[in-house]
């Protein structure tokens, strides 16, 4: 439906449209009249900041990342917005994050190998989610071609906090890809015309090929600044083939594979678990204090083994014939089964 048709949509039709989205969690929705549901949704949208708590998680490179985590009610509404309004929307082929069936490997693979002299340029968008403001969410996620204006305004308020896209809300990743689609498509075509490979994984941009890194940097910076973003110059990386080239943590000089450091860490974990046992290893690295109950210790052991199994599987995604890690996978699976049997 085009925006021209929404002008014939009256207040009652807009209410019916909103109710048809089933935004409230079913357990709440089923106990309320339509008018009461709308009243609750507008109350939420007017005071979204009251429904978030701030938390911080450590970054790999040091420091911490600020997250705004919605409470149960708002999170339930946002999940329904994601399911009913955002899932299935078209995004750029160059966007590799927050897509079903895609992983960091899919982001790295297009940059693997290549011609002699190939460069890799990596750029980072500073404060990515915080830089996506209310008007861009409104225009990209809830355009008037799909949503009547009043509904679009309500949905945008429900997905923003302090008029910004909060990192930590279930709707934010999908919305960020919709906001970035014009950039991804334009830069993607610009790069294709110059035989440059471009992918984006959330706020990480990667370019590979034979090109002038300064020219690409200036082009990207100019378009991002026009959209209200800024590059984090401290995280800019230019790597030639004589250097280790990595994209989303994966080495791409010749083919996609995990780093030697990543594999070495797994080898160490397997060695210590086999020699001393999982529990003693966790005590040695400080993950267990020795004061836990038997049940608490067993839970931490199982969580560690599940994490280790996942890391081994990640290596095998890039090297499926690696006999060493196939053996590690089987051994880790056996340890997990043993723990589950008690």
RACOR-V897246 format. One record per residue. N is the residue number from 1. RES is the residue in one small letter. SS is DSSP state (H for helix, E for strand, L for the rest). PSI is psi in whole degrees, -180 to 180 (* if undefined). D_LAST is the distance of its C-alpha to the last C-alpha in whole Angstrom. Layout:
# RACOR-V897246
[[N,RES,SS,PSI,D_LAST] [N,RES,SS,PSI,D_LAST]]
This chain:
# RACOR-V897246
[[1,x,L,131,58] [2,x,L,165,61] [3,x,H,-26,61] [4,x,H,-35,65] [5,x,H,-26,63] [6,x,H,-21,62] [7,x,L,-17,65] [8,x,L,3,66] [9,x,L,114,62] [10,x,L,180,63] [11,x,H,-42,61] [12,x,H,-40,60] [13,x,H,-37,59] [14,x,H,-39,57] [15,x,H,-44,55] [16,x,H,-37,54] [17,x,H,-48,53] [18,x,H,-43,50] [19,x,H,-31,49] [20,x,H,-19,49] [21,x,L,-13,46] [22,x,L,57,44] [23,x,L,-36,43] [24,x,L,149,41] [25,x,L,144,38] [26,x,H,-37,38] [27,x,H,-30,37] [28,x,H,-45,40] [29,x,H,-40,42] [30,x,L,-19,42] [31,x,L,1,44] [32,x,L,150,46] [33,x,L,166,50] [34,x,H,-43,51] [35,x,H,-40,53] [36,x,H,-37,50] [37,x,H,-47,48] [38,x,H,-39,50] [39,x,H,-41,51] [40,x,H,-42,47] [41,x,H,-43,47] [42,x,H,-34,50] [43,x,H,-43,49] [44,x,H,-47,46] [45,x,H,-27,48] [46,x,H,-18,51] [47,x,L,44,48] [48,x,H,-33,45] [49,x,H,-25,45] [50,x,H,-13,44] [51,x,H,17,41] [52,x,E,150,39] [53,x,E,144,37] [54,x,E,137,38] [55,x,E,165,35] [56,x,E,141,35] [57,x,E,147,32] [58,x,E,145,33] [59,x,L,152,35] [60,x,L,-38,34] [61,x,L,12,37] [62,x,L,159,37] [63,x,L,-169,38] [64,x,E,158,37] [65,x,E,130,37] [66,x,E,128,38] [67,x,E,143,37] [68,x,E,111,38] [69,x,E,122,35] [70,x,E,154,37] [71,x,L,178,36] [72,x,H,-42,34] [73,x,H,-52,37] [74,x,H,-38,39] [75,x,H,-40,36] [76,x,H,-42,36] [77,x,H,-45,40] [78,x,H,-36,39] [79,x,H,-37,37] [80,x,H,-36,39] [81,x,H,-44,42] [82,x,H,-46,40] [83,x,H,-44,39] [84,x,H,-21,43] [85,x,H,-25,45] [86,x,H,-37,43] [87,x,L,137,41] [88,x,L,-6,43] [89,x,L,147,46] [90,x,L,130,47] [91,x,L,171,46] [92,x,L,146,48] [93,x,L,-18,46] [94,x,L,-13,46] [95,x,E,122,44] [96,x,L,-12,40] [97,x,L,155,38] [98,x,L,40,37] [99,x,L,135,37] [100,x,L,135,35] [101,x,L,1,34] [102,x,L,153,35] [103,x,L,174,34] [104,x,H,-26,35] [105,x,H,-41,35] [106,x,H,-29,38] [107,x,H,-34,40] [108,x,H,-35,40] [109,x,H,-42,41] [110,x,L,-18,45] [111,x,L,0,45] [112,x,L,143,44] [113,x,L,-135,47] [114,x,L,-180,50] [115,x,L,163,54] [116,x,L,137,55] [117,x,L,7,55] [118,x,L,135,53] [119,x,E,155,52] [120,x,E,124,49] [121,x,E,127,50] [122,x,E,131,47] [123,x,E,151,48] [124,x,E,133,46] [125,x,E,125,47] [126,x,L,136,47] [127,x,L,56,46] [128,x,L,-60,45] [129,x,H,-42,44] [130,x,H,-21,46] [131,x,H,-6,49] [132,x,L,106,49] [133,x,E,167,51] [134,x,H,-49,52] [135,x,H,-37,55] [136,x,H,-36,53] [137,x,H,-46,50] [138,x,H,-49,52] [139,x,H,-36,54] [140,x,H,-41,51] [141,x,H,-35,49] [142,x,L,60,51] [143,x,L,155,54] [144,x,L,-13,57] [145,x,L,-20,57] [146,x,L,-25,54] [147,x,L,139,54] [148,x,L,148,57] [149,x,H,-43,58] [150,x,H,-41,57] [151,x,H,-41,53] [152,x,H,-41,53] [153,x,H,-44,53] [154,x,H,-48,51] [155,x,H,-39,48] [156,x,H,-44,49] [157,x,H,-39,49] [158,x,H,-21,45] [159,x,H,-5,44] [160,x,E,161,46] [161,x,E,126,46] [162,x,L,38,49] [163,x,L,24,50] [164,x,E,164,48] [165,x,E,116,45] [166,x,L,128,42] [167,x,L,116,39] [168,x,L,-17,36] [169,x,L,142,37] [170,x,L,-21,36] [171,x,L,-21,39] [172,x,H,-42,40] [173,x,H,-47,39] [174,x,H,-41,41] [175,x,H,-39,44] [176,x,H,-38,44] [177,x,H,-36,44] [178,x,H,-41,47] [179,x,H,-39,49] [180,x,H,-5,49] [181,x,H,-46,50] [182,x,H,-40,54] [183,x,H,-50,53] [184,x,H,-46,51] [185,x,H,-42,53] [186,x,H,-51,56] [187,x,H,-36,55] [188,x,H,-45,53] [189,x,H,-40,56] [190,x,H,-42,58] [191,x,H,-42,56] [192,x,H,-38,56] [193,x,L,-19,60] [194,x,L,13,59] [195,x,L,40,57] [196,x,L,135,54] [197,x,E,131,50] [198,x,E,133,49] [199,x,E,158,46] [200,x,E,133,44] [201,x,E,96,41] [202,x,L,-111,41] [203,x,L,8,43] [204,x,E,121,43] [205,x,E,135,46] [206,x,E,137,46] [207,x,E,135,50] [208,x,E,151,50] [209,x,E,-162,53] [210,x,L,107,57] [211,x,L,169,58] [212,x,L,110,59] [213,x,H,-36,56] [214,x,H,-40,59] [215,x,H,-45,60] [216,x,H,-44,57] [217,x,H,-48,56] [218,x,H,-40,59] [219,x,H,-47,59] [220,x,H,-46,55] [221,x,H,-44,56] [222,x,H,-44,59] [223,x,H,-39,57] [224,x,H,-42,54] [225,x,H,-35,57] [226,x,H,-24,59] [227,x,L,0,56] [228,x,L,12,55] [229,x,L,166,52] [230,x,L,148,53] [231,x,E,147,51] [232,x,L,96,49] [233,x,H,-27,51] [234,x,H,-21,49] [235,x,H,8,47] [236,x,L,131,49] [237,x,E,130,48] [238,x,E,118,51] [239,x,E,129,49] [240,x,L,179,51] [241,x,L,-17,50] [242,x,L,-7,50] [243,x,L,164,48] [244,x,L,123,44] [245,x,L,122,44] [246,x,E,144,41] [247,x,E,126,40] [248,x,L,47,38] [249,x,L,2,36] [250,x,E,138,36] [251,x,E,133,39] [252,x,L,15,42] [253,x,L,-48,44] [254,x,L,-48,44] [255,x,L,167,41] [256,x,L,127,38] [257,x,E,159,36] [258,x,E,160,33] [259,x,L,157,35] [260,x,H,-37,34] [261,x,H,-41,33] [262,x,H,-45,30] [263,x,H,-38,29] [264,x,H,-40,30] [265,x,H,-41,27] [266,x,H,-43,24] [267,x,H,-43,25] [268,x,H,-44,25] [269,x,H,-45,21] [270,x,H,-44,20] [271,x,H,-50,22] [272,x,H,-36,21] [273,x,H,-40,17] [274,x,H,-38,18] [275,x,H,-41,20] [276,x,H,-13,18] [277,x,L,153,15] [278,x,H,-44,14] [279,x,H,-44,14] [280,x,H,-36,17] [281,x,H,-44,18] [282,x,H,-33,18] [283,x,H,-41,19] [284,x,H,-34,22] [285,x,L,2,23] [286,x,L,8,23] [287,x,L,-20,20] [288,x,L,137,18] [289,x,L,-18,21] [290,x,L,-6,19] [291,x,L,-3,20] [292,x,L,155,17] [293,x,L,166,15] [294,x,H,-42,11] [295,x,H,-42,10] [296,x,H,-42,13] [297,x,H,-42,12] [298,x,H,-38,9] [299,x,H,-42,11] [300,x,H,-37,13] [301,x,H,-46,12] [302,x,H,-41,11] [303,x,H,-41,14] [304,x,H,-46,16] [305,x,H,-37,14] [306,x,H,-41,15] [307,x,H,-44,19] [308,x,H,-41,19] [309,x,H,-42,18] [310,x,H,-39,21] [311,x,H,-38,23] [312,x,H,-43,23] [313,x,H,-34,24] [314,x,H,-42,27] [315,x,H,-43,28] [316,x,H,-20,28] [317,x,H,-34,30] [318,x,H,-22,33] [319,x,L,72,32] [320,x,L,-18,31] [321,x,L,9,32] [322,x,L,104,31] [323,x,H,-37,29] [324,x,H,-47,27] [325,x,H,-23,26] [326,x,H,-39,25] [327,x,H,-42,23] [328,x,H,-42,21] [329,x,H,-46,20] [330,x,H,-40,19] [331,x,H,-41,17] [332,x,H,-40,15] [333,x,H,-40,14] [334,x,H,-41,13] [335,x,H,-38,11] [336,x,H,-44,10] [337,x,H,-38,9] [338,x,H,-42,6] [339,x,H,-38,5] [340,x,H,-32,5] [341,x,H,-13,4] [342,x,L,*,0]]
